[in-house]
């Protein structure tokens, strides 16, 4: 026989669903447009290849 979830359990589940949905919106970021441009790459995800052959892959803020 299965037990019926209590109201407290249902509230906790609903709160967790709301927090999860909110967190995915907060953490999602856009890809940086086109080739690297410090003037336009802000609050986006992209990659930059250095002359040494190293590559940076991650978040850019204010062109850095």
Secondary structure as the mmCIF struct_conf table of DSSP 4:
data_model
#
loop_
_struct_conf.conf_type_id
_struct_conf.id
_struct_conf.beg_label_comp_id
_struct_conf.beg_label_asym_id
_struct_conf.beg_label_seq_id
_struct_conf.end_label_comp_id
_struct_conf.end_label_asym_id
_struct_conf.end_label_seq_id
HELX_LH_PP_P HELX_LH_PP_P1 UNK A 2 UNK A 6
HELX_RH_AL_P HELX_RH_AL_P1 UNK A 7 UNK A 27
STRN STRN1 UNK A 30 UNK A 31
HELX_LH_PP_P HELX_LH_PP_P2 UNK A 32 UNK A 33
BEND BEND1 UNK A 34 UNK A 35
TURN_TY1_P TURN_TY1_P1 UNK A 38 UNK A 40
BEND BEND2 UNK A 43 UNK A 43
STRN STRN2 UNK A 44 UNK A 49
TURN_TY1_P TURN_TY1_P2 UNK A 51 UNK A 52
BEND BEND3 UNK A 53 UNK A 53
STRN STRN3 UNK A 55 UNK A 60
BEND BEND4 UNK A 61 UNK A 61
TURN_TY1_P TURN_TY1_P3 UNK A 62 UNK A 63
#
